């Protein structure tokens, strides 16, 4: 059985997350001037909710949590 959660990387290094074939949201690495040297992931849901995470795995989880 194929996994219902799929993540794909585009040419601009944005990841798109799908759940049962429907787009859940997108995430991409982000840098913040106020936190030099810290790499975060900005996760944006299809509903416009935004979360900042410290790993791709946590961004993926956050997107699934925000999906409704």
Secondary structure as the mmCIF struct_conf table of DSSP 4:
data_model
#
loop_
_struct_conf.conf_type_id
_struct_conf.id
_struct_conf.beg_label_comp_id
_struct_conf.beg_label_asym_id
_struct_conf.beg_label_seq_id
_struct_conf.end_label_comp_id
_struct_conf.end_label_asym_id
_struct_conf.end_label_seq_id
BEND BEND1 UNK A 4 UNK A 4
STRN STRN1 UNK A 5 UNK A 9
TURN_TY1_P TURN_TY1_P1 UNK A 11 UNK A 12
BEND BEND2 UNK A 13 UNK A 13
STRN STRN2 UNK A 15 UNK A 19
TURN_TY1_P TURN_TY1_P2 UNK A 20 UNK A 21
STRN STRN3 UNK A 22 UNK A 31
HELX_RH_3T_P HELX_RH_3T_P1 UNK A 33 UNK A 35
TURN_TY1_P TURN_TY1_P3 UNK A 36 UNK A 37
STRN STRN4 UNK A 39 UNK A 45
TURN_TY1_P TURN_TY1_P4 UNK A 46 UNK A 47
BEND BEND3 UNK A 48 UNK A 48
STRN STRN5 UNK A 50 UNK A 53
BEND BEND4 UNK A 54 UNK A 55
HELX_RH_AL_P HELX_RH_AL_P1 UNK A 56 UNK A 66
#
